[in-house]
Amino acid sequence: MTGFLGEYEATLDAKGRFLLPAGFKKQLAESAGEQFVLNRGFEKCLSLYPMNEWQPIFERISKLNDFDPKVREFRRYFLNGATICELDSAGRLLVPKNLMSYASLEKDIVLAAATNKIEIWDKGKYQEFFENFSPGSFSDLAQQVMGGGDNNISI
């Protein structure tokens, strides 16, 4: 499994390309290669999966019951816009226009580690996300997510 840590700023060029930060390149598993899947994120951001991380997700989705309307709805939404992309000779990735529009990406972006994937945010929206989240709210969220039952972890 690939695991990412860090947060980097980057700039989209006129064609919608950005340079994958060296800090993330160093964290890629050798098995990841240079192929990625770029997809809509759950918030108004994009998710960049190394191909070795995307494959198990896609296989799991492929095995879901197609007779269940919720499965079909989820599959349509989650896979809508998913695009295979590769690093070019300069180490850049191209963001398709439809995904740029979804995440409101214009020029300045932030690439943020999210365990096995990288989230790509418009810089202003990313800053706004954290400005609107108080330390108390974060503490409450941490307690809900990490502090009970099987998730009881000491940090």
HELIX and SHEET records of a PDB file:
HELIX    1   1 ALA A   22  LYS A   25  1                                   4    
HELIX    2   2 GLU A   30  ALA A   32  5                                   3    
HELIX    3   3 MET A   51  SER A   62  1                                  12    
HELIX    4   4 PRO A   69  LEU A   79  1                                  11    
HELIX    5   5 LYS A   97  TYR A  102  1                                   6    
HELIX    6   6 LYS A  123  GLU A  131  1                                   9    
HELIX    7   7 PRO A  135  MET A  146  1                                  12    
HELIX    8   8 GLY A  149  ASN A  151  5                                   3    
SHEET    1   A 6 GLU A   7  THR A  11  0                                        
SHEET    2   A 6 ASP A 108  ALA A 114 -1                                        
SHEET    3   A 6 LYS A 117  ASP A 122 -1                                        
SHEET    4   A 6 LEU A  46  PRO A  50 -1                                        
SHEET    5   A 6 GLN A  35  ARG A  40 -1                                        
SHEET    6   A 6 THR A  83  GLU A  86 -1                                        
SHEET    1   B 2 ARG A  17  LEU A  19  0                                        
SHEET    2   B 2 ARG A  92  LEU A  94 -1                                        
END                                                                             
